[in-house]
């Protein structure tokens, strides 16, 4: 009887899985709702049991020549690079060339303040080293410079640590550039060459590599800002082992299957990589429960590109979204298409119909709203356009749903204003995802 019940339960589980055709229809409708609003261009893939069941490209790879993205288009993957770096380091550990508890000073001429920092701390962002990408003015002033990994690390090494090593978590690109330096030092070759020889070639990742702006690369997507302009130039020596790789959805699926299929690491090393520490971060991967299911994921953001790869190990489902425009859509899409493949309903973004609001009514919204201490959103009218700018961010245009409700097209958010009897705005509420912040007009 138990065998019969078990068989019936298995049949019921299999029957509950949506068909590839159903997944394709629903996933495409979901992605198209972002494309329609100008929030996504790129390539997506969802796989189940190691096999793609939906893959499709959207929008242009290059606007100047009106060339469309294809499933073979190459995208800069940003911080998805970090899991490649982490695997390389763990392989060195398995080979006895490193130890996770090695102090960095054993392999790098580190300052005395770094004496407690270990390789483990670099891998899971608990070193306390300031990230060079967060240094004031770095991206605006130095993004066109070509720098070596050591030169990049030196940008932060004379600064005070942000916390005691191991005491806290803060995402840190400097730590991964330093890990890339260790890869080069131990291998005796460049990071890109080592990755090609160790991973890309053996795994058949023919469309993956270390990007370079000077290299002629067939089928490489151009990157764009949310307003449709070309993204700001970034010399690819700067992200290095923290974010300089390019790839395709098919190659990333091959990589994911190899990593989680035991082809790259021992069981012990894999467990270390996928055990969440502070910030739910392991080594180059984030582990968290999503929709009641354990997931393993990482996203990437780099000038003109946003990417995400999410893996649900129990369900053997993988979602990948690679975008050549800087919006949060890739994160939402990768998760949503994976959930669709698991049978979850995911509603496409509702169509937002813009309305015209009289200029004098718009002017009554202008002002500054403090949503939390030190975080202010400024609202103002520029001709027929309404603009907003949050503390530390660039200005973006917002569009009216009504005279009190506005939304940006580059971020999935909504701004709701409260007016007094005269029509003057007194407060504003920002809703973004599950977060809601209310601020009084200053």
Secondary structure, 3 states (H helix, E strand, C coil): CHHHHHHHHHHHHHHHCCCHHHHHHHHHHHHHHHHHCCCCCEEEEEEECCEEEEEEEECEEECCCCEECCCCCEEECHHHHHHHHHHHHHHHHHCCCCCCCCEHHHCCCCCHHHCCCEHHHHHCCCCCCCCHHHCCCHHHHCCCCCCCHHHHHHHHHCCCCCCCCCCCCCCCHHHHHHHHHHHHHHHCCCHHHHHHHHHHHHHCCCCCEECCCCCCCCCECCCECCCCCECCCCCCCCCHHHCCEEECHHHHHHHHHHHHCCCCCCHHHHHHHCCCCHHHECCCCEEEEECCEEEEEEEEEECCEEEEEEEECCCCEEEEEEECECCCHHHHHHHHHHHHHCCCCCCCCCCCCCCCCCHHHHHCCCEEEEEECCEEEEEEEECCEEEEEECCCCCEEEEECCCCEEEECCCCEEEEEEECCCCCEEEEEEEECCEEEEEEEC
